[in-house]
Amino acid sequence: MGLLTWIIVGGVVGWLAGIVIKGKGFGLIGNIVIGVIGALVGGWLASVVLNIHNPISGFNLTTFIVAFLGAALVLYVARLIKFGSS
């Protein structure tokens, strides 16, 4: 994927995952970072666990789904760590 695609997908997916998991977004840069990290985690999990070849392949529905699930998982784990350490 090109840099612009990573930024657009990351922003949208990070924003959606932030709303679903936390209840609000993280701002533009935060949403992009969460979305890109989520895409990397989701892509890795989809290829290793589900044996999907090239799950993050551009600007398409599969990429959005995999990236969203990865971003939601990242936020969920971060939330567990945050509340577990209190």
VMD Tcl script that draws the C-alpha trace (Angstrom):
set ca {
  {0.00 0.00 0.00}
  {1.11 3.54 -0.65}
  {1.77 6.03 2.11}
  {-1.42 7.98 1.40}
  {-3.49 4.79 1.59}
  {-1.91 3.87 4.93}
  {-2.76 7.34 6.27}
  {-6.36 7.28 5.04}
  {-7.07 3.71 6.15}
  {-5.26 4.32 9.45}
  {-7.25 7.47 10.18}
  {-10.64 5.96 9.42}
  {-9.95 2.63 11.13}
  {-8.34 4.24 14.18}
  {-11.31 6.57 14.57}
  {-13.82 3.72 14.30}
  {-11.89 1.48 16.69}
  {-11.56 4.37 19.15}
  {-15.32 4.90 19.10}
  {-16.13 1.20 19.50}
  {-13.57 0.39 22.21}
  {-13.04 3.65 24.09}
  {-16.12 5.67 23.22}
  {-14.33 8.52 21.39}
  {-11.52 9.08 18.95}
  {-7.91 10.05 19.70}
  {-7.50 13.02 17.40}
  {-6.25 12.85 13.83}
  {-2.66 11.79 14.52}
  {-3.68 9.36 17.27}
  {-6.30 7.75 15.04}
  {-3.78 7.32 12.21}
  {-1.20 5.77 14.55}
  {-3.75 3.38 16.11}
  {-5.08 2.47 12.67}
  {-1.65 1.77 11.18}
  {-0.58 -0.30 14.20}
  {-3.92 -2.11 14.02}
  {-3.41 -2.83 10.32}
  {0.00 -4.30 11.03}
  {-1.27 -6.43 13.94}
  {-4.44 -7.46 12.10}
  {-2.51 -8.30 8.94}
  {-0.02 -10.40 10.86}
  {-2.77 -12.26 12.75}
  {-4.82 -12.83 9.60}
  {-1.84 -14.29 7.78}
  {-0.59 -16.44 10.67}
  {-3.84 -17.57 12.29}
  {-6.28 -17.58 9.37}
  {-3.69 -18.26 6.64}
  {-4.97 -15.37 4.51}
  {-2.38 -14.42 1.92}
  {-1.75 -10.65 1.78}
  {-4.70 -9.48 3.95}
  {-3.61 -5.83 3.77}
  {-3.54 -5.30 0.03}
  {-4.68 -1.78 -0.69}
  {-7.79 0.34 -0.46}
  {-10.50 -2.35 -0.21}
  {-13.03 -3.84 2.22}
  {-10.76 -6.69 3.35}
  {-8.07 -4.21 4.35}
  {-10.56 -2.12 6.32}
  {-11.96 -5.15 8.15}
  {-8.56 -6.62 9.01}
  {-7.19 -3.22 10.08}
  {-10.28 -2.43 12.17}
  {-10.15 -5.78 13.97}
  {-6.43 -5.32 14.60}
  {-6.91 -1.76 15.90}
  {-9.78 -2.87 18.15}
  {-7.59 -5.67 19.52}
  {-4.72 -3.24 20.17}
  {-7.03 -0.85 22.02}
  {-8.63 -3.69 23.99}
  {-5.25 -5.02 25.13}
  {-4.08 -1.48 25.98}
  {-7.23 -0.98 28.04}
  {-6.64 -4.27 29.90}
  {-3.06 -3.26 30.67}
  {-4.13 0.22 31.79}
  {-6.87 -0.99 34.14}
  {-4.89 -4.06 35.23}
  {-2.02 -1.92 36.51}
  {-4.25 0.36 38.62}
}
mol new
graphics top color blue
foreach p $ca { graphics top sphere $p radius 0.5 }
foreach p [lrange $ca 0 end-1] q [lrange $ca 1 end] { graphics top cylinder $p $q radius 0.2 }
display resetview
